[in-house]
Amino acid sequence: MGMTGLVLVSAAVSLGATPEEFTHDFRSQALPPTLRLVGPEAERYVRLESQGLRVSLPADRKDLVAPVGLATVFGMRGNFEITAAYEVLKAEEPDTGFGVGVNLRVKEVEPSPEAAMVAWLVRAKGQQVAAWDWSKVGPGGKLKPEGKAVPSTARVGRLRLQRVGDALRFLIASDTSGETFQELHQCDFGRDDLERAYLTVLTSRAPRAVEVRWLELQIRADGLPGLTPSTGGPSMAWLVGGWSAIVLLVGGGWLVWRRTRKARK
């Protein structure tokens, strides 16, 4: 398969024997402490609905540069696979620029500025595209962006970034289930740890409105440094198990006391 080949692939990744996993369904669960909102006035533009996490950016918002959405508070180590399901409800056509739409992005741990992303966008003249972008350090320590876009009608679908060894794959699917993805590109990304993953909506400086629902996020990696369990208290399983142990101990102690008392009579 060529580095720029555009083919349909089965995109399941082979990780270590015991990969770490994180899954969140935005359609049925509140935002966990392992995810946080990002972007100017994110609290104003992001809301949780029964159908998913909705991001609504108006055409007249003040900051047209910064994307808005959410990010993980944990990183990724080694081989990884990040998949985000989305629905683009509205994306006004820009006159020019990178595009209006939705993207999945990862960034390497500081001080490295390198990042990579895969996106679905509406561009000038009504073009609907899937795009990949890789910002790598070039000569003189400056970031050198590389990228390309291909036609895509996947207004509802999934974005995926997948690393095995040094190879990073940029993928998109035109559905929200299954394992058939379209590979956009591969690159020699290296094996540096990632700081976090971002799920954001952008207008690329264009004063255009866009509305997106995030449906689900799935992350599998050799390691997820910084991932911690929910701070909402002990789980129900722990509580049931703990109370069961207490009941058994108390009951057992009472039986021993009763038998000892009878033996003394």
Backbone torsions as a table, in degrees:
resi	resn	phi	psi	omega
1	MET	NA	125.2	-178.3
2	GLY	-70.5	161.3	-178.0
3	MET	-65.3	-29.4	-179.9
4	THR	-110.3	13.3	-178.0
5	GLY	-64.4	139.2	179.9
6	LEU	-111.6	96.8	-173.9
7	VAL	-137.1	166.0	174.2
8	LEU	-89.6	130.3	-175.3
9	VAL	-134.3	154.5	168.2
10	SER	-86.8	117.8	-163.7
11	ALA	-104.2	22.0	177.3
12	ALA	-70.0	135.1	-176.1
13	VAL	-101.3	145.5	176.1
14	SER	-94.0	113.6	179.2
15	LEU	-105.3	-169.5	179.0
16	GLY	-67.1	178.1	-176.8
17	ALA	-62.1	-35.2	-179.0
18	THR	-130.8	73.0	-179.7
19	PRO	-67.9	153.2	173.3
20	GLU	-87.5	147.4	-175.1
21	GLU	-134.6	148.2	173.1
22	PHE	-139.3	127.4	179.0
23	THR	-134.8	135.5	176.2
24	HIS	-141.4	129.0	176.3
25	ASP	-101.4	110.2	-177.4
26	PHE	-71.4	-13.3	-178.2
27	ARG	-81.9	-15.6	-175.0
28	SER	-135.9	0.6	-175.5
29	GLN	-134.4	146.3	174.2
30	ALA	-69.9	160.6	179.9
31	LEU	-65.7	123.6	-177.4
32	PRO	-80.6	166.8	179.3
33	PRO	-68.7	-10.6	178.3
34	THR	-83.6	-2.7	174.7
35	LEU	-126.5	141.8	179.9
36	ARG	-135.6	152.8	177.5
37	LEU	-74.3	146.1	178.3
38	VAL	-135.5	154.9	178.3
39	GLY	103.6	154.6	-179.5
40	PRO	-63.0	131.7	178.8
41	GLU	56.2	35.6	-178.3
42	ALA	-59.0	-38.1	-179.7
43	GLU	-61.2	-26.6	-179.3
44	ARG	-79.6	-34.1	-171.8
45	TYR	-101.2	-8.9	-176.3
46	VAL	-116.1	132.9	176.2
47	ARG	-146.8	149.9	-179.2
48	LEU	-91.2	126.9	177.0
49	GLU	-122.3	166.6	179.0
50	SER	-64.1	-24.7	-179.6
51	GLN	-87.7	-7.7	-179.9
52	GLY	145.9	-175.6	177.9
53	LEU	-89.3	113.1	-173.0
54	ARG	-96.7	129.4	175.1
55	VAL	-115.3	118.0	-177.4
56	SER	-121.7	108.3	178.9
57	LEU	-104.3	120.3	178.7
58	PRO	-77.8	159.7	-179.2
59	ALA	-67.2	-25.6	-175.0
60	ASP	-100.4	20.5	178.9
61	ARG	-66.7	153.3	-172.7
62	LYS	-69.4	-47.3	-177.2
63	ASP	-98.7	106.0	-178.7
64	LEU	-91.9	-4.6	-175.3
65	VAL	-90.9	-51.9	-172.8
66	ALA	-72.1	130.5	174.1
67	PRO	-71.4	159.9	-177.6
68	VAL	-127.3	138.6	178.5
69	GLY	168.5	-126.5	-179.2
70	LEU	-147.1	166.4	-179.0
71	ALA	-144.7	156.0	173.5
72	THR	-76.1	153.1	174.0
73	VAL	-95.4	0.7	180.0
74	PHE	-119.6	164.2	-178.6
75	GLY	-106.0	-172.7	178.6
76	MET	-131.4	143.1	-178.7
77	ARG	-130.5	139.8	176.4
78	GLY	72.5	-148.2	176.2
79	ASN	-65.3	143.3	178.5
80	PHE	-151.6	163.3	173.8
81	GLU	-145.2	120.7	-178.8
82	ILE	-120.1	124.7	-177.6
83	THR	-129.7	130.1	180.0
84	ALA	-127.7	123.4	177.9
85	ALA	-93.0	140.0	-173.2
86	TYR	-145.3	164.1	169.9
87	GLU	-134.9	123.4	174.2
88	VAL	-91.7	109.8	-177.4
89	LEU	-85.6	-32.2	-178.3
90	LYS	-156.9	135.0	176.2
91	ALA	-151.2	103.5	-178.0
92	GLU	-73.6	139.7	-176.4
93	GLU	-69.3	127.6	176.3
94	PRO	-84.8	165.6	176.5
95	ASP	-79.0	-30.5	-178.1
96	THR	-161.5	-179.9	173.9
97	GLY	100.4	-174.7	-174.6
98	PHE	-65.6	-36.6	177.4
99	GLY	135.1	169.4	179.4
100	VAL	-116.6	125.0	-178.9
101	GLY	168.0	-139.9	-168.3
102	VAL	-132.7	146.7	-179.5
103	ASN	-149.5	153.2	173.1
104	LEU	-113.0	126.1	-173.3
105	ARG	-135.1	145.2	173.5
106	VAL	-126.5	149.7	179.0
107	LYS	-131.6	140.5	179.0
108	GLU	-72.9	159.3	-179.9
109	VAL	-64.0	140.9	176.4
110	GLU	-56.4	145.8	10.9
111	PRO	-89.7	5.5	-180.0
112	SER	-66.9	131.7	178.2
113	PRO	-93.8	1.3	-173.9
114	GLU	-67.7	142.8	-178.1
115	ALA	-150.6	162.6	178.2
116	ALA	-144.9	148.9	179.0
117	MET	-151.3	156.3	172.4
118	VAL	-126.8	141.5	-170.4
119	ALA	-145.8	157.5	166.2
120	TRP	-118.3	131.6	-170.1
121	LEU	-142.0	155.4	165.7
122	VAL	-106.0	130.1	-179.6
123	ARG	-117.9	-177.6	-179.1
124	ALA	-55.2	149.9	179.6
125	LYS	63.7	24.9	175.3
126	GLY	74.9	14.9	179.2
127	GLN	-66.6	130.9	172.4
128	GLN	-109.6	123.1	-171.8
129	VAL	-137.1	156.0	164.7
130	ALA	-105.6	132.5	-173.9
131	ALA	-131.3	149.1	171.7
132	TRP	-121.7	152.9	-180.0
133	ASP	-149.5	134.7	179.0
134	TRP	-132.4	116.1	177.6
135	SER	-99.5	108.5	-177.4
136	LYS	-119.2	159.3	-179.9
137	VAL	-77.5	124.6	179.7
138	GLY	-106.6	-162.7	179.0
139	PRO	-57.3	137.6	-179.9
140	GLY	79.5	8.1	178.0
141	GLY	77.7	10.6	-179.7
142	LYS	-90.8	147.4	178.1
143	LEU	-70.4	133.6	179.3
144	LYS	-120.8	103.8	-178.2
145	PRO	-76.2	141.4	172.2
146	GLU	-129.6	148.6	179.7
147	GLY	178.0	169.4	-179.7
148	LYS	-161.4	157.2	178.5
149	ALA	-130.0	150.1	177.2
150	VAL	-132.4	154.9	179.0
151	PRO	-59.0	139.2	179.1
152	SER	-157.4	135.6	177.6
153	THR	-106.5	21.4	-174.3
154	ALA	-79.8	65.9	176.5
155	ARG	-67.5	-24.6	171.5
156	VAL	-120.7	124.6	-176.6
157	GLY	178.9	-154.7	-179.2
158	ARG	-138.9	140.9	173.5
159	LEU	-105.7	141.7	-179.2
160	ARG	-142.3	135.8	168.4
161	LEU	-117.8	132.5	-173.1
162	GLN	-139.8	127.2	177.4
163	ARG	-120.3	129.5	172.4
164	VAL	-129.9	117.3	-173.4
165	GLY	67.4	-126.1	177.2
166	ASP	-94.6	-10.3	-171.9
167	ALA	-87.5	126.4	175.8
168	LEU	-108.0	130.4	179.7
169	ARG	-111.4	138.7	177.6
170	PHE	-108.4	121.5	-172.7
171	LEU	-135.7	155.7	175.7
172	ILE	-144.0	146.4	176.2
173	ALA	-127.6	145.7	-178.5
174	SER	-95.9	27.7	175.5
175	ASP	-147.7	177.2	-178.4
176	THR	-113.1	17.4	176.0
177	SER	-154.1	168.2	-179.6
178	GLY	89.6	179.8	-176.4
179	GLU	-124.4	19.7	178.4
180	THR	-94.5	111.9	-178.1
181	PHE	-121.3	156.7	174.1
182	GLN	-100.6	121.4	178.9
183	GLU	-84.0	126.5	-180.0
184	LEU	-92.8	-35.4	-174.7
185	HIS	-170.4	159.4	167.6
186	GLN	-130.3	148.4	175.3
187	CYS	-146.4	162.0	177.1
188	ASP	-85.6	89.5	-170.9
189	PHE	-85.9	-20.3	-175.2
190	GLY	86.9	-179.9	-174.3
191	ARG	-119.1	20.4	178.6
192	ASP	-63.4	149.4	177.1
193	ASP	-64.5	151.4	176.5
194	LEU	-100.6	142.5	-179.4
195	GLU	-73.9	-45.6	179.0
196	ARG	-171.4	173.9	175.2
197	ALA	-116.0	145.7	-178.1
198	TYR	-120.8	138.6	171.2
199	LEU	-120.2	105.1	-172.3
200	THR	-134.7	164.4	176.7
201	VAL	-115.9	138.4	-175.1
202	LEU	-140.1	156.7	175.4
203	THR	-122.0	-1.8	174.2
204	SER	53.4	50.7	177.2
205	ARG	73.9	-5.0	-178.6
206	ALA	-85.6	135.8	176.7
207	PRO	-77.6	74.6	-176.5
208	ARG	-131.0	150.3	179.1
209	ALA	-88.9	145.7	177.7
210	VAL	-149.2	139.7	177.6
211	GLU	-133.6	129.9	-176.5
212	VAL	-137.7	144.7	169.1
213	ARG	-112.1	128.1	168.1
214	TRP	-87.6	130.8	-175.8
215	LEU	-101.2	-44.2	-174.7
216	GLU	-158.2	149.2	176.2
217	LEU	-129.3	129.1	178.1
218	GLN	-129.2	128.3	179.2
219	ILE	-131.6	128.9	173.5
220	ARG	-129.3	134.8	-178.4
221	ALA	-155.5	162.6	174.4
222	ASP	-62.4	-28.8	176.0
223	GLY	-155.3	146.0	176.7
224	LEU	-125.1	72.4	-177.6
225	PRO	-60.7	130.6	180.0
226	GLY	96.6	-7.2	177.6
227	LEU	-75.7	124.7	-179.3
228	THR	-126.1	154.3	178.1
229	PRO	-66.6	161.6	-179.7
230	SER	-56.3	141.5	179.3
231	THR	-91.2	14.2	-176.4
232	GLY	-80.5	7.9	178.3
233	GLY	109.5	175.9	-178.2
234	PRO	-65.7	150.2	-178.9
235	SER	-73.3	163.7	178.8
236	MET	-62.8	-37.5	179.5
237	ALA	-62.4	-40.0	179.3
238	TRP	-66.0	-41.7	-179.4
239	LEU	-63.8	-45.1	179.2
240	VAL	-62.2	-45.2	179.8
241	GLY	-63.1	-40.8	-179.3
242	GLY	-65.3	-45.2	178.5
243	TRP	-65.3	-35.1	177.5
244	SER	-62.5	-42.2	179.2
245	ALA	-64.5	-40.0	179.5
246	ILE	-63.9	-44.0	179.2
247	VAL	-61.0	-43.0	179.8
248	LEU	-63.4	-42.2	180.0
249	LEU	-65.2	-45.8	-179.5
250	VAL	-64.7	-45.5	179.9
251	GLY	-62.5	-42.7	179.1
252	GLY	-64.1	-40.2	178.7
253	GLY	-64.4	-39.0	179.4
254	TRP	-64.9	-40.0	178.7
255	LEU	-64.9	-42.2	178.0
256	VAL	-61.9	-43.5	180.0
257	TRP	-62.7	-41.1	-177.8
258	ARG	-66.2	-43.6	180.0
259	ARG	-65.7	-38.2	177.7
260	THR	-64.8	-38.7	-179.7
261	ARG	-66.0	-40.8	178.5
262	LYS	-65.5	-38.0	-177.8
263	ALA	-66.9	-25.6	-178.7
264	ARG	-82.4	-17.8	-177.7
265	LYS	-75.6	NA	NA
